[in-house]
Amino acid sequence: MTPSEPLTNCRRKALWSLALGLAMFALAGLAHLYWRPSDYVLGLFCGFGVGFLFAALLLWFSVDMGDPVPKRLIGRYQREVGVAMGAYVLVMLVWKQLLHAVDATWLRVLIALFPALLVCFVLRAFVRYVRDSDEMQRRIELESGAIAGLLVSALYLALGFLQSAELIDIPSKVAMIWVFPALCMLYGITKLFVSRHYV
């Protein structure tokens, strides 16, 4: 891209994602200085900051597929994911406190699973987006997802063998909670290469 060319949709989104990532780190820094929140809350801000920076990197190098995908479809997808992820962030800020505040097992189960329900709304938005896309976009999304799923499965299996051989020691709650984020990250990386193959 030469200096005179306008930014593509992907690169504009990359700049927004970069700004959000830096804002999350700034919030974490300000909170640490003036609010003194728990390590959990600081970790949450930093985790989202890393996520936004990672998304910015992927978007910057992505092929702009905005033309073949109807704006109505992209708008619906962004609205649905934005609402679900916004609710997820708000819930995760108080999730630990809520878990510690109740004693009834059935209520703890509901609170523990609530973030997973919000992630299901994100997955629903993704499925609707893929289902309503044209054949080429659907092929890119499904191929990227399949490759990412195979890579995460192979990685998880390899870590399982290392754990069984007592060469590493990863707590099970850490291993389980990182499967979905790892799948999302590898999906983003895989889509970068798959989309270039079809353009």
JOVEN-V965233 format. One record per backbone hydrogen bond with DSSP energy under -0.5 kcal/mol. NH is the residue of the N-H (numbers start at 1). CO is the residue of the C=O. E is the energy in kcal/mol with one decimal. If there is no record, write none. Layout:
BEGIN
<<NH;CO;E> <NH;CO;E>>
END
This chain:
BEGIN
<<5;2;-1.4> <12;8;-2.2> <13;9;-2.5> <14;10;-2.1> <15;11;-1.9> <16;12;-1.9> <17;13;-2.7> <18;14;-2.5> <19;15;-2.3> <20;16;-2.4> <21;17;-2.5> <22;18;-2.5> <23;19;-2.2> <24;20;-2.2> <25;21;-1.8> <26;22;-2.4> <27;23;-2.7> <28;24;-2.3> <29;25;-2.4> <30;26;-2.8> <31;27;-2.9> <32;28;-2.2> <33;29;-1.8> <34;30;-2.8> <35;30;-0.5> <35;31;-1.9> <36;31;-2.5> <42;38;-2.1> <43;39;-2.8> <44;40;-2.0> <45;41;-2.2> <46;42;-2.6> <47;43;-2.7> <48;44;-2.3> <49;45;-2.2> <50;46;-2.6> <51;47;-2.3> <52;48;-2.6> <53;49;-2.2> <54;50;-2.6> <55;51;-2.4> <56;52;-2.4> <57;53;-2.1> <58;54;-2.3> <59;55;-3.0> <60;56;-2.3> <61;57;-1.3> <62;58;-0.6> <62;59;-0.8> <65;63;-0.8> <69;65;-0.9> <70;68;-0.5> <74;70;-2.0> <75;71;-2.9> <76;72;-2.2> <77;73;-2.2> <78;74;-2.7> <79;75;-2.3> <80;76;-2.5> <81;77;-2.6> <82;78;-2.5> <83;79;-2.5> <84;80;-2.0> <85;81;-2.9> <86;82;-2.3> <87;83;-2.3> <88;84;-2.1> <89;85;-2.4> <90;86;-2.1> <91;87;-2.6> <92;88;-2.6> <93;89;-1.2> <94;90;-0.7> <94;91;-1.0> <95;91;-1.1> <98;94;-2.5> <99;95;-2.3> <100;96;-2.1> <101;97;-1.3> <102;98;-0.9> <108;104;-2.2> <109;105;-2.4> <110;106;-1.8> <111;107;-2.5> <112;108;-2.7> <113;109;-2.0> <114;110;-1.0> <115;111;-0.6> <117;113;-1.7> <118;114;-1.8> <119;115;-1.9> <120;116;-1.7> <121;117;-1.2> <122;118;-1.2> <123;119;-2.4> <124;120;-2.4> <125;121;-2.0> <126;122;-2.1> <127;123;-2.6> <128;124;-2.5> <129;125;-2.1> <130;126;-2.6> <131;127;-2.8> <132;128;-2.0> <133;129;-0.7> <133;130;-0.8> <138;134;-2.7> <139;135;-2.1> <140;136;-2.2> <141;137;-2.6> <142;138;-2.7> <143;139;-2.4> <144;140;-2.4> <145;141;-2.4> <146;142;-2.4> <147;143;-2.4> <148;144;-2.5> <149;145;-2.5> <150;146;-2.2> <151;147;-2.4> <152;148;-2.6> <153;149;-2.2> <154;150;-2.5> <155;151;-2.5> <156;152;-2.9> <157;153;-2.4> <158;154;-2.5> <159;155;-2.6> <160;156;-2.0> <161;157;-2.2> <162;158;-2.2> <163;159;-2.5> <164;160;-2.5> <165;161;-2.0> <166;163;-1.5> <167;162;-2.7> <168;162;-1.0> <171;169;-0.5> <174;171;-0.6> <175;171;-2.2> <176;172;-2.7> <177;173;-1.8> <178;174;-1.3> <179;176;-1.1> <181;177;-0.6> <182;178;-2.0> <183;179;-2.2> <184;180;-2.4> <185;181;-2.6> <186;182;-2.6> <187;183;-2.2> <188;184;-2.2> <189;185;-2.1> <190;186;-2.9> <191;187;-2.7> <192;188;-1.3> <193;189;-1.1> <194;190;-2.8> <195;191;-2.6> <196;192;-0.9> <197;193;-1.4> <198;194;-1.1> <199;195;-0.8>>
END
